[in-house]
Amino acid sequence: MVLLESEQFLTELTRLFQKCRLSGSVYITLKKYDGRTKPTPRKGSVEGVEPSDNKCLLRATDGKKKISTVVSSKEVNKFQMAYSNLLRANMDGLKKRDKKSKSKKSKAAQ
């Protein structure tokens, strides 16, 4: 997995969307990140150290290529605006779901 800066992550995410436009999927995950790279042991000393700066870890993959970035709380507003614009621009190829009529469902239930 490649850890990128915020701007580089957005450009690589655009490339992933373009590559998977006709066929394929892009998976995006978001979680709170505390800066640890190693898991905490189950037994032993439990340290309740709270980080002074909250961070978010974003990961994206198409099954083959993985990219990630860490966004601090100071730059989250700027990143969120750019990220939402990117999602709006690249999610235009989604298929609409077929809506089945409610009368067919009610007839089947009776």
C-alpha positions in Angstrom: 0.0 0.0 0.0 1.3 3.4 -0.9 0.8 6.2 1.5 0.4 9.5 -0.4 -0.2 13.1 0.3 -3.7 14.4 0.1 -3.4 16.0 -3.4 -1.5 13.0 -4.8 -4.2 10.7 -3.4 -7.0 12.6 -5.1 -5.2 12.5 -8.5 -4.5 8.7 -8.1 -8.1 8.2 -7.1 -9.2 10.0 -10.3 -7.0 7.6 -12.3 -8.6 4.6 -10.5 -12.1 5.8 -11.3 -11.1 6.4 -15.0 -9.6 2.9 -15.2 -12.6 1.2 -13.7 -15.2 3.3 -15.5 -16.4 0.6 -18.0 -15.9 -2.5 -15.9 -14.7 -2.9 -12.3 -15.1 -1.4 -8.9 -13.3 1.0 -6.7 -13.5 0.4 -2.9 -13.0 3.3 -0.5 -12.7 3.0 3.2 -12.4 5.7 5.9 -11.5 5.2 9.5 -10.1 7.1 12.5 -6.3 6.9 12.6 -4.3 7.3 15.8 -0.8 7.1 14.3 0.0 3.6 15.5 1.6 1.2 13.0 1.8 -1.8 15.3 -1.1 -3.4 17.1 -1.4 -3.0 20.9 -0.7 -6.1 23.0 -3.7 -7.7 24.7 -2.0 -8.2 28.0 0.4 -5.9 29.7 0.3 -2.2 30.2 -2.7 -0.4 28.7 -1.8 3.1 27.7 -4.7 5.5 27.2 -2.8 8.0 25.3 -5.0 10.3 23.3 -3.4 11.9 20.3 -3.6 15.7 20.3 -4.6 15.8 16.6 -7.4 13.6 15.3 -6.6 12.1 11.9 -8.5 10.1 9.3 -7.1 7.2 7.2 -8.5 6.9 3.7 -7.8 3.8 1.6 -8.8 3.1 -2.0 -8.3 0.0 -4.1 -9.5 -1.5 -7.3 -8.4 -5.0 -6.4 -5.0 -4.6 -7.8 -3.6 -1.2 -6.9 -3.9 0.2 -3.3 -3.5 3.8 -2.3 -4.0 5.5 1.0 -3.6 8.9 2.7 -3.8 10.4 6.2 -5.8 13.6 6.6 -5.3 15.7 9.8 -8.2 17.6 11.4 -6.7 20.9 10.3 -7.0 20.2 6.6 -10.1 18.0 6.7 -12.5 20.8 5.3 -10.3 21.5 2.3 -9.9 17.8 1.6 -13.6 17.1 2.0 -14.5 19.7 -0.5 -12.1 18.3 -3.1 -13.1 14.7 -2.3 -16.8 15.4 -2.7 -16.3 17.1 -6.0 -14.2 14.2 -7.2 -16.9 11.7 -6.2 -19.7 13.8 -7.9 -17.6 14.0 -11.1 -16.9 10.2 -11.3 -20.1 8.6 -10.1 -22.1 9.5 -13.2 -21.9 6.0 -14.7 -23.9 4.3 -12.0 -26.8 2.1 -13.1 -30.2 2.9 -11.8 -31.9 0.2 -9.8 -35.1 -1.4 -11.2 -38.0 -0.4 -9.0 -40.6 -3.1 -8.8 -44.2 -2.0 -8.3 -45.7 -2.3 -4.9 -48.8 -3.9 -6.2 -46.9 -7.0 -7.3 -45.4 -7.3 -3.8 -48.7 -6.9 -2.0 -50.3 -9.5 -4.3 -47.5 -12.0 -3.5 -47.9 -11.5 0.2 -51.7 -12.2 0.1 
